């Protein structure tokens, strides 16, 4: 019997932890980022004398990259160098996992207005109308509703149990609510660490690209024998600035979205705690 319960709990936890798998999604996004860099940003149409380029990408052409001058914004980004596809991957990763978090948290919020649901459940608890409260949970179909339903189901079972004293029943009720909350939290918090990490790492990788670009710029400045190579100098500086812009933009978006989703999770957790307290107070009053 214990084995069956354990297996059931593992299945529930696995279900709650469902979602996009970073180990699979991120390599795919990396390939997409490289393809965008090579075939979209590196399209010959984004550069001067495109008719001289015999390939679908500047990277695979026979013309020296130093002699290729961009004539569009996409071409300018391409000149940012090898760090650009990494930063593109970071940006796409932020977008993909932000969409996933938005969908998951939207589903976790359930149907209808969450504040109205909380008020209705508290009102029903004050009247000890447990069955009606359970029906409201079934209609809500969110993480808050799932936790409340588990608490109310335990509430009904303990109310009929004559083998435990009131203190033991309160402990059992509190434990059931905590376990239900613990099962819901992994689904809410999954992949949030990716957004948090990219908020920092994107800036550091951009800084690496900036340093590489400035090294090229200073190398061009000192290798001209008294006459700096203006083209190489401008290429190095533009590479540095492009990487800086991409990295800062990605980092800013990741941080903003991370904080936004964190506030959503905190809001759901607060609602769960609010109703949990009401359930325990109702049980103490009527039982």
C-alpha positions in Angstrom: 0.0 0.0 0.0 2.8 2.4 0.9 4.5 1.5 -2.4 1.4 2.5 -4.4 1.0 5.8 -2.5 4.7 6.6 -3.1 4.3 5.9 -6.8 1.2 8.0 -7.0 3.0 10.9 -5.3 5.9 10.6 -7.7 3.5 10.7 -10.7 1.8 13.8 -9.3 5.1 15.5 -8.7 6.3 14.7 -12.3 3.0 16.1 -13.6 3.4 19.3 -11.7 7.0 19.7 -12.9 5.9 19.4 -16.5 6.8 22.1 -19.1 9.6 22.9 -21.5 12.8 20.9 -20.9 15.8 23.3 -21.1 18.2 20.5 -22.0 16.3 20.0 -25.2 15.0 23.5 -26.0 18.2 25.5 -25.5 20.3 23.5 -28.0 17.5 23.9 -30.6 17.4 27.7 -29.9 21.2 27.8 -30.3 20.9 26.3 -33.8 18.1 28.7 -34.7 20.3 31.6 -33.4 23.3 30.5 -35.5 21.0 30.1 -38.6 19.6 33.6 -38.1 23.1 35.0 -37.8 24.3 33.2 -40.9 21.4 33.4 -43.3 19.2 36.3 -42.1 21.8 38.8 -40.8 24.5 37.5 -43.2 22.2 37.6 -46.2 24.2 39.2 -49.1 21.3 41.6 -49.7 22.2 43.3 -46.4 25.6 44.4 -47.8 27.0 46.5 -50.7 27.9 44.9 -54.0 25.6 42.0 -53.1 25.9 40.8 -56.7 29.5 39.9 -56.1 28.6 37.4 -53.3 27.9 34.0 -54.8 26.5 32.5 -51.6 23.3 32.8 -49.6 25.4 34.0 -46.7 28.3 36.4 -46.4 30.0 33.9 -44.1 30.3 31.4 -47.0 31.3 33.9 -49.7 34.8 34.2 -51.1 35.0 38.0 -50.3 37.1 39.1 -47.4 34.9 40.2 -44.6 36.8 43.5 -44.2 35.8 44.6 -47.6 32.1 43.9 -47.0 30.2 47.0 -45.9 26.6 46.7 -44.6 23.9 48.9 -46.0 21.1 47.8 -43.7 20.6 47.5 -39.9 20.7 43.7 -40.2 24.1 43.9 -41.9 25.3 46.1 -39.1 24.3 43.6 -36.5 26.0 40.8 -38.5 29.3 42.8 -38.2 29.1 42.4 -34.5 31.1 39.2 -34.8 30.9 35.7 -33.4 29.4 36.7 -30.1 26.2 37.9 -31.9 24.7 34.4 -32.4 25.2 33.7 -28.7 23.4 36.9 -27.8 20.7 36.1 -30.3 20.3 32.7 -28.6 20.0 34.4 -25.2 17.3 36.7 -26.5 15.3 33.9 -28.1 15.7 31.8 -24.9 14.3 34.7 -22.9 11.3 35.1 -25.3 10.5 31.3 -25.4 10.6 30.7 -21.7 8.8 33.9 -20.9 6.0 32.8 -23.2 6.0 29.4 -21.4 5.9 31.0 -18.0 3.1 33.4 -19.0 1.0 30.4 -20.2 1.7 28.3 -17.1 1.0 31.1 -14.7 -2.1 32.1 -16.6 -3.3 28.5 -16.3 -2.3 28.4 -12.6 -4.4 31.5 -11.9 -7.5 29.4 -13.0 -10.8 30.6 -14.4 -12.4 33.8 -13.4 -11.2 36.5 -11.0 -8.9 35.1 -8.3 -9.7 37.8 -5.7 -13.5 37.0 -6.1 -12.7 33.3 -5.8 -10.8 33.9 -2.5 -13.6 36.0 -1.1 -16.3 33.5 -2.0 -14.3 30.6 -0.5 -13.8 32.5 2.7 -17.5 33.4 2.8 -18.5 29.8 2.4 -16.0 28.7 5.1 -17.5 31.2 7.5 -20.8 29.4 7.0 -19.3 25.9 7.1 -20.6 25.2 3.5 -17.7 22.9 2.6 -19.4 21.1 -0.3 -20.2 24.3 -2.0 -16.6 25.5 -1.5 -15.4 22.3 -3.2 -17.7 23.0 -6.2 -16.1 26.4 -6.5 -12.7 24.8 -6.5 -13.7 22.5 -9.3 -14.9 25.5 -11.3 -11.7 27.5 -10.6 -9.3 24.9 -11.9 -6.1 26.6 -10.9 -3.2 26.1 -8.5 -5.0 28.0 -5.8 -8.2 25.9 -6.4 -6.1 22.7 -6.3 -4.6 23.5 -3.0 -7.9 24.6 -1.5 -9.7 21.5 -2.7 -7.1 19.3 -1.1 -7.4 21.2 2.1 -11.2 21.1 2.1 -11.2 17.3 1.2 -9.0 16.7 4.3 -11.2 19.0 6.3 -14.3 16.8 5.5 -12.4 13.6 6.3 -11.0 14.9 9.6 -14.4 16.3 10.6 -15.8 12.7 10.5 -12.7 11.1 12.2 -13.3 10.3 15.9 -9.9 8.7 16.5 -8.0 12.0 16.7 -8.3 14.9 19.1 -8.7 18.4 17.9 -5.0 19.3 18.1 -4.0 16.2 16.1 -6.7 17.1 13.5 -5.3 20.6 13.1 -1.8 19.3 12.6 -3.0 16.8 10.0 -5.0 19.6 8.2 -2.0 21.9 8.2 0.2 19.1 6.8 -2.2 18.3 4.0 -2.3 21.9 2.9 1.5 22.3 3.0 1.9 19.1 0.9 -0.6 20.3 -1.6 1.2 23.7 -1.8 4.6 21.9 -2.2 3.2 20.0 -5.2 2.1 23.1 -6.9 5.2 25.3 -6.4 7.6 23.4 -8.8 5.2 24.0 -11.7 5.1 27.7 -10.9 8.8 28.2 -10.4 10.2 25.9 -13.1 12.6 27.7 -15.6 12.5 30.9 -13.6 16.2 30.4 -12.9 16.9 30.6 -16.6 15.5 34.1 -16.8 17.4 35.1 -13.7 20.7 33.7 -15.0 20.4 35.3 -18.4 19.7 38.6 -16.8 23.3 38.5 -15.5 25.1 36.3 -18.1 23.9 38.2 -21.1 25.6 41.4 -19.9 28.9 39.5 -19.2 28.9 37.8 -22.6 28.2 41.2 -24.2 31.1 42.6 -22.2 33.3 39.9 -23.7 32.2 40.9 -27.2 32.8 44.5 -26.3 36.3 43.8 -25.2 37.0 41.7 -28.4 35.8 44.6 -30.5 37.9 47.1 -28.7 41.0 44.9 -29.0 40.5 44.8 -32.7 40.0 48.6 -32.8 43.2 49.3 -30.9 45.1 46.7 -33.0 44.0 48.6 -36.1 45.0 51.8 -34.5 48.5 50.6 -33.9 49.2 48.5 -36.9 49.0 51.1 -39.6 52.6 52.3 -39.3 51.5 55.8 -38.3 48.4 55.8 -40.5 45.5 54.0 -38.7 43.3 51.7 -40.8 40.1 53.7 -40.5 38.0 50.8 -41.8 39.4 48.2 -39.4 39.1 50.8 -36.6 35.5 51.5 -37.3 34.7 47.8 -37.6 36.2 47.0 -34.2 34.4 49.9 -32.5 31.1 48.9 -34.1 31.5 45.3 -33.1 32.0 46.4 -29.5 29.0 48.6 -29.5 26.7 46.1 -31.2 27.5 43.4 -28.7 27.0 45.9 -25.8 23.6 46.9 -27.2 22.4 43.3 -27.7 23.6 42.2 -24.3 22.2 45.1 -22.3 18.8 44.8 -24.2 18.6 41.0 -23.5 19.6 41.5 -19.9 17.1 44.3 -19.3 14.2 42.2 -20.8 15.2 39.1 -18.8 15.3 41.0 -15.5 12.0 42.8 -16.1 10.2 39.6 -17.0 11.8 37.7 -14.1 10.6 40.2 -11.6 7.1 40.3 -13.3 6.7 36.5 -13.1 8.1 36.5 -9.6 5.5 38.9 -8.5 2.8 36.8 -10.1 4.0 33.7 -8.2 4.2 35.6 -5.0 0.6 36.8 -5.6 -0.6 33.2 -6.0 1.3 32.0 -3.0 -0.2 34.8 -0.9 -3.8 33.8 -2.0 -3.0 30.2 -1.1 -1.8 31.2 2.4 -4.8 33.5 2.8 -7.3 30.7 2.1 -5.3 28.1 4.1 -5.5 30.3 7.2 -9.3 30.6 6.6 -9.7 26.8 6.3 -7.8 26.3 9.6 -9.8 28.9 11.4 -13.1 27.5 10.1 -12.1 24.0 11.2 -11.1 25.2 14.6 -14.5 27.0 15.0 -16.9 24.3 13.7 -15.0 21.2 14.8 
